[in-house]
Amino acid sequence: MYRVISPFRDLKNDEHLYQEGDMYPVEGYKPTKARIKELAEGKNPLNRVFIVKDTTEETPGDSTEGEPEKDTIEETSETNE
């Protein structure tokens, strides 16, 4: 997914209006790699960058980030004996 950094109307998706902070693309729309490149690298008629790769996406299983796994705790306690 990508995050919109500058508002634009997507002429290749029924003129969907994206506002700053929106996620790109909207559900149900699959842009081509060329379209993503146009918007992410400024290779469009306006020569502007409209989207950036979103780095805040969580992957499945990240909800326990920072908590030690039970196996790790058990292994540690066994090596201290």
CNS distance restraints for C-alpha pairs under 8 A (distance, minus, plus):
assign (resid   1 and name CA) (resid  23 and name CA) 6.66 0.50 0.50
assign (resid   1 and name CA) (resid  24 and name CA) 6.00 0.50 0.50
assign (resid   1 and name CA) (resid  25 and name CA) 6.92 0.50 0.50
assign (resid   1 and name CA) (resid  53 and name CA) 6.43 0.50 0.50
assign (resid   1 and name CA) (resid  54 and name CA) 5.89 0.50 0.50
assign (resid   1 and name CA) (resid  57 and name CA) 7.96 0.50 0.50
assign (resid   2 and name CA) (resid  23 and name CA) 5.63 0.50 0.50
assign (resid   2 and name CA) (resid  24 and name CA) 4.95 0.50 0.50
assign (resid   2 and name CA) (resid  25 and name CA) 7.16 0.50 0.50
assign (resid   2 and name CA) (resid  51 and name CA) 5.94 0.50 0.50
assign (resid   2 and name CA) (resid  52 and name CA) 5.34 0.50 0.50
assign (resid   2 and name CA) (resid  53 and name CA) 4.43 0.50 0.50
assign (resid   2 and name CA) (resid  54 and name CA) 4.76 0.50 0.50
assign (resid   3 and name CA) (resid  20 and name CA) 7.83 0.50 0.50
assign (resid   3 and name CA) (resid  21 and name CA) 5.89 0.50 0.50
assign (resid   3 and name CA) (resid  22 and name CA) 5.84 0.50 0.50
assign (resid   3 and name CA) (resid  23 and name CA) 4.65 0.50 0.50
assign (resid   3 and name CA) (resid  24 and name CA) 5.88 0.50 0.50
assign (resid   3 and name CA) (resid  51 and name CA) 5.43 0.50 0.50
assign (resid   3 and name CA) (resid  52 and name CA) 5.42 0.50 0.50
assign (resid   3 and name CA) (resid  53 and name CA) 6.28 0.50 0.50
assign (resid   3 and name CA) (resid  54 and name CA) 5.42 0.50 0.50
assign (resid   4 and name CA) (resid  18 and name CA) 7.03 0.50 0.50
assign (resid   4 and name CA) (resid  19 and name CA) 6.72 0.50 0.50
assign (resid   4 and name CA) (resid  20 and name CA) 5.06 0.50 0.50
assign (resid   4 and name CA) (resid  21 and name CA) 5.18 0.50 0.50
assign (resid   4 and name CA) (resid  22 and name CA) 5.32 0.50 0.50
assign (resid   4 and name CA) (resid  23 and name CA) 6.06 0.50 0.50
assign (resid   4 and name CA) (resid  24 and name CA) 6.51 0.50 0.50
assign (resid   4 and name CA) (resid  50 and name CA) 5.76 0.50 0.50
assign (resid   4 and name CA) (resid  51 and name CA) 4.43 0.50 0.50
assign (resid   4 and name CA) (resid  52 and name CA) 6.62 0.50 0.50
assign (resid   5 and name CA) (resid  19 and name CA) 7.98 0.50 0.50
assign (resid   5 and name CA) (resid  20 and name CA) 4.97 0.50 0.50
assign (resid   5 and name CA) (resid  21 and name CA) 6.22 0.50 0.50
assign (resid   5 and name CA) (resid  49 and name CA) 7.74 0.50 0.50
assign (resid   5 and name CA) (resid  50 and name CA) 5.44 0.50 0.50
assign (resid   5 and name CA) (resid  51 and name CA) 5.50 0.50 0.50
assign (resid   5 and name CA) (resid  52 and name CA) 7.01 0.50 0.50
assign (resid   6 and name CA) (resid  19 and name CA) 6.89 0.50 0.50
assign (resid   6 and name CA) (resid  20 and name CA) 5.18 0.50 0.50
assign (resid   6 and name CA) (resid  49 and name CA) 7.42 0.50 0.50
assign (resid   6 and name CA) (resid  50 and name CA) 4.94 0.50 0.50
assign (resid   6 and name CA) (resid  51 and name CA) 7.20 0.50 0.50
assign (resid   7 and name CA) (resid  17 and name CA) 7.45 0.50 0.50
assign (resid   7 and name CA) (resid  18 and name CA) 5.44 0.50 0.50
assign (resid   7 and name CA) (resid  19 and name CA) 4.45 0.50 0.50
assign (resid   7 and name CA) (resid  20 and name CA) 5.22 0.50 0.50
assign (resid   7 and name CA) (resid  50 and name CA) 7.03 0.50 0.50
assign (resid   8 and name CA) (resid  17 and name CA) 5.97 0.50 0.50
assign (resid   8 and name CA) (resid  18 and name CA) 5.41 0.50 0.50
assign (resid   8 and name CA) (resid  19 and name CA) 6.82 0.50 0.50
assign (resid   8 and name CA) (resid  50 and name CA) 7.20 0.50 0.50
assign (resid   9 and name CA) (resid  15 and name CA) 5.23 0.50 0.50
assign (resid   9 and name CA) (resid  16 and name CA) 5.46 0.50 0.50
assign (resid   9 and name CA) (resid  17 and name CA) 4.34 0.50 0.50
assign (resid   9 and name CA) (resid  18 and name CA) 6.07 0.50 0.50
assign (resid  10 and name CA) (resid  14 and name CA) 6.98 0.50 0.50
assign (resid  10 and name CA) (resid  15 and name CA) 4.71 0.50 0.50
assign (resid  10 and name CA) (resid  16 and name CA) 5.19 0.50 0.50
assign (resid  10 and name CA) (resid  17 and name CA) 6.36 0.50 0.50
assign (resid  10 and name CA) (resid  18 and name CA) 7.43 0.50 0.50
assign (resid  11 and name CA) (resid  15 and name CA) 4.50 0.50 0.50
assign (resid  11 and name CA) (resid  16 and name CA) 7.23 0.50 0.50
assign (resid  13 and name CA) (resid  29 and name CA) 7.38 0.50 0.50
assign (resid  18 and name CA) (resid  22 and name CA) 6.21 0.50 0.50
assign (resid  18 and name CA) (resid  24 and name CA) 7.94 0.50 0.50
assign (resid  24 and name CA) (resid  51 and name CA) 7.43 0.50 0.50
assign (resid  25 and name CA) (resid  29 and name CA) 6.17 0.50 0.50
assign (resid  25 and name CA) (resid  30 and name CA) 6.91 0.50 0.50
assign (resid  25 and name CA) (resid  31 and name CA) 7.16 0.50 0.50
assign (resid  31 and name CA) (resid  35 and name CA) 6.00 0.50 0.50
assign (resid  31 and name CA) (resid  36 and name CA) 6.66 0.50 0.50
assign (resid  32 and name CA) (resid  36 and name CA) 6.46 0.50 0.50
assign (resid  33 and name CA) (resid  37 and name CA) 6.18 0.50 0.50
assign (resid  34 and name CA) (resid  38 and name CA) 6.21 0.50 0.50
assign (resid  35 and name CA) (resid  39 and name CA) 6.41 0.50 0.50
assign (resid  36 and name CA) (resid  40 and name CA) 5.87 0.50 0.50
assign (resid  37 and name CA) (resid  41 and name CA) 5.55 0.50 0.50
assign (resid  37 and name CA) (resid  42 and name CA) 7.70 0.50 0.50
assign (resid  37 and name CA) (resid  43 and name CA) 6.98 0.50 0.50
assign (resid  38 and name CA) (resid  42 and name CA) 5.66 0.50 0.50
assign (resid  38 and name CA) (resid  43 and name CA) 4.39 0.50 0.50
assign (resid  38 and name CA) (resid  44 and name CA) 5.28 0.50 0.50
assign (resid  39 and name CA) (resid  43 and name CA) 6.71 0.50 0.50
assign (resid  39 and name CA) (resid  44 and name CA) 6.79 0.50 0.50
assign (resid  39 and name CA) (resid  48 and name CA) 7.46 0.50 0.50
assign (resid  39 and name CA) (resid  49 and name CA) 5.61 0.50 0.50
assign (resid  39 and name CA) (resid  50 and name CA) 5.22 0.50 0.50
assign (resid  39 and name CA) (resid  51 and name CA) 5.84 0.50 0.50
assign (resid  40 and name CA) (resid  49 and name CA) 5.26 0.50 0.50
assign (resid  40 and name CA) (resid  50 and name CA) 5.98 0.50 0.50
assign (resid  40 and name CA) (resid  51 and name CA) 4.94 0.50 0.50
assign (resid  40 and name CA) (resid  52 and name CA) 5.82 0.50 0.50
assign (resid  41 and name CA) (resid  48 and name CA) 7.54 0.50 0.50
assign (resid  41 and name CA) (resid  49 and name CA) 5.57 0.50 0.50
assign (resid  42 and name CA) (resid  46 and name CA) 7.48 0.50 0.50
assign (resid  42 and name CA) (resid  47 and name CA) 4.67 0.50 0.50
assign (resid  42 and name CA) (resid  48 and name CA) 4.28 0.50 0.50
assign (resid  42 and name CA) (resid  49 and name CA) 4.29 0.50 0.50
assign (resid  42 and name CA) (resid  50 and name CA) 7.26 0.50 0.50
assign (resid  43 and name CA) (resid  47 and name CA) 5.73 0.50 0.50
assign (resid  43 and name CA) (resid  48 and name CA) 7.31 0.50 0.50
assign (resid  43 and name CA) (resid  49 and name CA) 7.92 0.50 0.50
assign (resid  44 and name CA) (resid  48 and name CA) 6.91 0.50 0.50
assign (resid  58 and name CA) (resid  62 and name CA) 6.26 0.50 0.50
assign (resid  68 and name CA) (resid  72 and name CA) 6.58 0.50 0.50
assign (resid  68 and name CA) (resid  73 and name CA) 6.95 0.50 0.50
assign (resid  69 and name CA) (resid  73 and name CA) 6.59 0.50 0.50
assign (resid  70 and name CA) (resid  74 and name CA) 6.23 0.50 0.50
assign (resid  71 and name CA) (resid  75 and name CA) 6.09 0.50 0.50
assign (resid  72 and name CA) (resid  76 and name CA) 6.14 0.50 0.50
assign (resid  73 and name CA) (resid  77 and name CA) 6.30 0.50 0.50
assign (resid  74 and name CA) (resid  78 and name CA) 6.30 0.50 0.50
assign (resid  75 and name CA) (resid  79 and name CA) 6.43 0.50 0.50
assign (resid  76 and name CA) (resid  80 and name CA) 6.56 0.50 0.50
assign (resid  77 and name CA) (resid  81 and name CA) 7.01 0.50 0.50
